[in-house]
Amino acid sequence: KNHGLVFILDWSGSMQNVLQDTLKQLYNLIWFCRKVQIPFDVYAFTQEWYRREYDYTAGEYVNKNQQSHYEPKQDQLAIDGEFNLMNLFTNKVNGKTLEEQMINIWRIAESFGRYGNCHYRYPPRLSLSGTPLNESLVTLHQLIPQFQTENNVEKVQCIILTDGEGSQIPYNRTVQHHWEPDEFLGTSSCHGDRSFLRDRKLGRTYKLPGGYRQFTDALLTNLKDRFPSTNFIGIRVLAPRDARYFIGHYHWDDDKILNEWKKNKSCTITKSGYDAYFAVSSSALAQDAEFDVDDDATKAQIKRAFVKSLKTKKLNKKVLGEFIELVA
């Protein structure tokens, strides 16, 4: 009862064919939260909520009706001005409203995956975007304590559902060009050999490597130091063809993990910035788990259909089972 859950959902373009499969896992977890009556919030990251419009008076593209995230300062991480988090679901609404919201998001996800062969359409501001995953991790420094205060909980589980990596975040840097009279605040990329993240509150520094995964791991390590009672859990939806490449980045010399993937179409990555990182096959998630046979089916056909149903349900519940074990 002293637990609360914060979800971050990938709303990027590459998710269009696996978004509904990812929602299956998310909805399982939401129903779990409802069953045991613990608070939750689900956010989706996007760069499309406030799309830039051309201002003919100013002669440039501007973000209208959008407040700035922060005041840029020298040597501070430069957060993309088009980055936003959409609060899709929350325990603060009643069950009927939540069900309607979940159905609507499911239909929007179907419109992405079905291309033009779908009766549903998505609102322009809910279109898929890039992958501001790392920007979302930065916002957790505010979201987690805010969530704890609003819901009066001691421990927060943070679950991130994604199918890819986010780009490194640049930092603000004063620039002076010899052909311009005044200096201005621009941005520069973080370089692995000489870039560090300083957490002044903790008095610690973290090396910011140049690789996508390593940059994210550094942000996660900082979050775990700042919020030691929070579990940061990743759920990665993988196409089967990408499994060996992805697993090799963390367990290149461990055949046990790869064998686990081959057997179960899922595995747990332990050498990452997450407390637990679950990799799940997108093709396996897409399989139907319904027990459906013809009226005149033979006993053998009924048996095969039943066994197939059990296998699929077992896979779909794997992440939920491991997650509950970690939280408990």
N, C-alpha and C positions, 0 to 999 in steps of 0.2 A: 504493500500500500504506500510505501514511501518512495516508489519509483515513478518516473515519468519518462516519456519517449519523445524524441525529436527526430523526424525523418527529413532527409534531403534527397529529393528525387531529380535525376538527370532529365532535363527537358531539351536535350540537344537534337540536332537533325539526324544524327546516326542512330537515334533511339526509335525511329519511326516503325521499324519492323519488329522491334522487341519490346516496345512500350507496354503493350497489353500483357505480354508475358511477365514483365517486371511488375506491373500493377497487380498481377495475381499474388505475388509474394507480399507486396505492400498491403493489399486488402486482407490477406491472411493475418498479418501483424496487427492491422487496425481492429479486426474482429477479436483478436486475442486481447487487445487493450480494452475493448468494450466489455468483453466477458469478465475480466478480472477488475474492471472499473479503475483503471489507472489513466491519468491524463496523457494526452499526446497532441502534437502539432506536426503537420506534414507541409513542407515547403518544397517548391520546385524552382530550380534556378533557371534564369532566362536572360537574354539580351534583347528581347522583342517586346516587352511590355510597354516600354516607352520608345517607340521608333522615332528616329530623327526625321524632322520635316524641314523642307527648304523654306527659309525665311527670306522673302524677296526684298524686304527692307534692309535686313542685315547683309544680304548677299551670301549666306552660308547656311549649312544644315545645323539645326539646333534641336535640343530636346525640350519640347514645350510641356508645360505643366508638370515639370519634374524638379523636385528639390535636389540639391547637390548632396551626395552621400557624406562628404566631409570637405574640409578646407585643405587643399594640397599643401604639404610642407616639405622642405628639403629632407632628403634621405628617408622619407616615409613611403611605404608601399603605395603604388599608384593604382587604385581600384578603377576599373572601367566604368565610365559614367553611364553606360547603358545596362549595367548589371543590376538585376533585381531578383528578389525572392518572392514567389507567389505563395501565399498561405492557402493551400488547396483544401485541407481538412483539419478539423480540430475537435476535441472532445467537448468544446464549449457549446456546440449546437445539439439539438435533440436528435433522437435516432432517426426520425422520418426525414429531417433535413439532411442529415449526413448521408442517408441512403440515396436521396435525390442527387446530392453532389457527387457521390461515387459513380452513379449511373451516368451522369453528364460527362465526367472526366473519362469514363470508359468509352463513351461514344466518340468523344474527341480523339482519343487514342486510336479507335477503329478507323476514323477518317484519315489518319496519317498512314496507317498500314495498308488500307485498301485502295489507295490512290484515287482514281475517279469512280471506282465501282462501289460507292457507298452513299447511303441516303443522308448521312450526317455531314455537317460542315463545321469547321472550327473558326472561332472568332480570330480576326487578324492579330490581335495582341497576344493570343495564345499559340501562335505558330512556333515551331521548333527553332532553336537558335544554335549558338556555339556552345562551348563547354566551360563556363566559368566556375569550375569545381573549386579551385583554390580560393577564389573570391568568397565563395560560400563558407569555406573553412574559417576565413578571417571574421566573417559576421558572427560565427559561433561564440566568439569572445563576448558578444553582447546578448545573443539569443539565449545561451545556456543560463546565465544568472537571472535574466528576465523571466525565463520559463520557471525556474526554481521559485522565484518570488511570487509569481502569479498563481502557481499551483501548490505552493507550500510543500514541496517535495525535497528530500535530501539528495537523492541520487537520480542522475539523468543518463539514459542510454541514448546515444546518438547513432542513428543508422543511415548510411549513405548508399543509395542504390544507383548504380551507373553502369555504362558499358564502355567507358573510355577514360583517358587521362585529360587533365586540364593543362593549359599552357602556363609557364612560369609568369609570375606577376612582376612587371618592371618596378622601378622606384623613381621617385621624383628627384630631379637633379638640375641644378642651376646651369644654364648653358649660355656661353658668350661666343658669338660668331664674330670673326674679325671684320666682316662686311656689314655688321649691324651695330648701331650705336649703343643699344641697351641689351642687357642680359635678360633672360626669361627663364621660367621654370618649365623645363622639359622632362623627359623620362629617359632612363637608361636600363638596359637589360642586366639582370643579375648574372654574374660570372662565377662559376663553381670554385675557382681558386681564391677569390678575394671578396666574396659577398657573404655577409652574415646578417642574420635577423637578431635584433636585440629586444628582449622583453625587459623593459625597465622595471616593471612591477616585481618580477621574479629575480632580476639581477643576473639573467642568463643570456647567453648568445648561442645561436644555432647556425651552422654552416649551411648555406643555400647552394646545393649542387646544381649543375646545369641540366641534368636529366629531368624529364617530366615527373616520373614516379618519385625520384629522390627529393624533388622540390616539395611535392605533396607530403611525403613522409616527414620532412622537416617541420612543416606546419602542424601535422598531426602530433609529432613529438612535443612541440610547444604547447598544444592544447591539452595533452595528457598531463604535462607538468603543471599547467595552470588549473586544471580541473581533475585532480587525482581520483575523485569518486565517480567519474564518468567513464563509461565504456564507449569507445569509438569503433563501430562495427561497419565493415564494408560488405556490400553484396554486389558482386560483379557478374553481369550477364554476358556470357561469352559465346561466340559462334564456335562450333567444334573445331574448325580449321585454325582458330587462333589460340587454342588451348595450350599447345606445346610452347609456343612463343611467349605467351603471357606467364605461364608457370615457370618457365626457364629463367625469367628475370629475378625470381625470388628463390627458387629451388633448382638451380641448374644441375646440381650434383645429387639430387634426391629422387631416385626412381620410385620411391614409395608414394610420393605425392602424385606423380604422373599415373601410376598404376591405380591409385584411388580414383582419379578422374576417369580413366578408361572403364573402370568397373561400375562406378556410380553416376557418371556424367556430372559429377560435382566434386569439389575438394575444398579443404581449408588451408589457406595460405597463412603461415605463421611468421614469416620473415618480412613484415611490412610495418608501416607506421600505425596500422590499425591494431586494436587489441585482438580482433579476429577478422579475417577477410575471407568471405565465402565466395567461391567461384561456382557458377551454375550454368549448365549448358542451355542455350536459348532454344535449341531444337527439342530438347527434352521437356522444357517448360511448356512448349507449344503443343505438346501432345494432349489430347483429350483424356480426361480421367473418368468419363461416364461409362457406366456398366449398361450397355445397350445391345440387345440381341433381337432377332426376329421372333415372331410368335411361334413359328414352327421350327425353331432351332433345335438341334440334337443336344444330347447331354454333353458330348465332347465339345461342341461349339460354345455352349454356355460356360463350360469349364475354362476354355481358352480365353473367352472374353472376360471372365471374372478374374483370372490370374493376371491378365494384361492390365486390368483396371487397378488391381492392388499394387502392381509394380509402379505404375505412373503416380498413383496417390502417394506412395512411399517417397518418391523423388520430390514431389511438390511440397511435401511436409518436412523435408530434410532441413531446410534452412530454418523453418519455424522451430523444429525440435532442438537444433543446436543452439539457436538464439535463446530459447527459454532456459536451456541448461546454463548458458553463460550468464544470463541475468540473475537466475536464482542462486 
